[in-house]
Amino acid sequence: MKAKDFDKKFDEAQSILDDLDLSRTRRPEQELKRVNVDFPVWMIQSLEKEARRLGVPRQSIIKMWIAEKLEKTAS
């Protein structure tokens, strides 16, 4: 497919998913890497309480708080 045909299809809000090869897609700087962190029991209990209050997994709270802190220190 030529670029102009692809652009036209996109501009007309037609689905272009069948025209893309998504088998090798990636999100730069979004790859995951597992890390292990040991927390005191009281901290885990507080994290679990906050996670239940917000209705999200404990891991989400940890990621969100770390991201917020990193954004603040970056600016």
C-alpha positions as CSV (number, residue, x, y, z in Angstrom):
1,M,0.0,0.0,0.0
2,K,1.3,3.4,-0.9
3,A,1.7,6.0,1.9
4,K,-0.9,8.3,0.3
5,D,-3.5,5.5,0.4
6,F,-2.6,4.6,4.0
7,D,-2.9,8.3,5.0
8,K,-6.3,8.6,3.2
9,K,-7.6,5.5,4.9
10,F,-6.4,6.9,8.3
11,D,-7.9,10.3,7.7
12,E,-11.2,8.8,6.8
13,A,-11.2,7.0,10.2
14,Q,-11.0,3.6,8.5
15,S,-9.3,0.8,10.4
16,I,-5.6,0.5,9.5
17,L,-4.8,-2.3,11.8
18,D,-4.9,-5.0,9.1
19,D,-2.3,-2.9,7.2
20,L,0.2,-2.9,10.0
21,D,2.7,-5.5,11.1
22,L,2.4,-5.3,14.9
23,S,4.5,-8.4,15.6
24,R,7.7,-6.4,16.3
25,T,6.2,-3.4,18.0
26,R,7.6,-2.1,21.3
27,R,7.3,0.9,23.5
28,P,10.7,2.6,23.9
29,E,11.7,3.1,27.5
30,Q,8.6,1.2,28.6
31,E,10.1,-2.2,28.7
32,L,9.6,-3.9,32.1
33,K,12.4,-5.1,34.3
34,R,11.6,-7.0,37.5
35,V,13.2,-5.8,40.7
36,N,12.9,-7.1,44.3
37,V,12.5,-4.8,47.2
38,D,12.2,-5.8,50.8
39,F,9.8,-3.7,52.9
40,P,9.1,-3.8,56.6
41,V,5.8,-5.5,57.5
42,W,4.2,-2.2,58.7
43,M,4.9,-0.7,55.3
44,I,3.3,-3.6,53.4
45,Q,0.3,-3.4,55.7
46,S,0.0,0.4,55.0
47,L,0.4,-0.2,51.2
48,E,-2.3,-2.9,51.3
49,K,-4.7,-0.7,53.2
50,E,-4.2,2.2,50.7
51,A,-4.5,-0.2,47.8
52,R,-7.8,-1.6,49.1
53,R,-9.1,2.0,49.7
54,L,-8.4,2.9,46.1
55,G,-9.4,-0.4,44.7
56,V,-6.1,-1.1,42.9
57,P,-3.3,-3.6,43.3
58,R,-0.6,-2.9,45.8
59,Q,2.0,-2.8,43.0
60,S,0.1,0.0,41.3
61,I,0.4,2.1,44.4
62,I,4.1,1.5,44.6
63,K,4.6,2.4,40.9
64,M,2.4,5.5,41.1
65,W,4.2,6.9,44.2
66,I,7.7,6.2,42.8
67,A,6.7,7.8,39.4
68,E,5.3,10.9,41.2
69,K,8.5,11.3,43.2
70,L,10.7,10.8,40.1
71,E,8.7,13.4,38.2
72,K,9.1,15.9,41.0
73,T,12.8,15.4,41.3
74,A,13.2,15.7,37.5
75,S,11.7,19.1,37.3
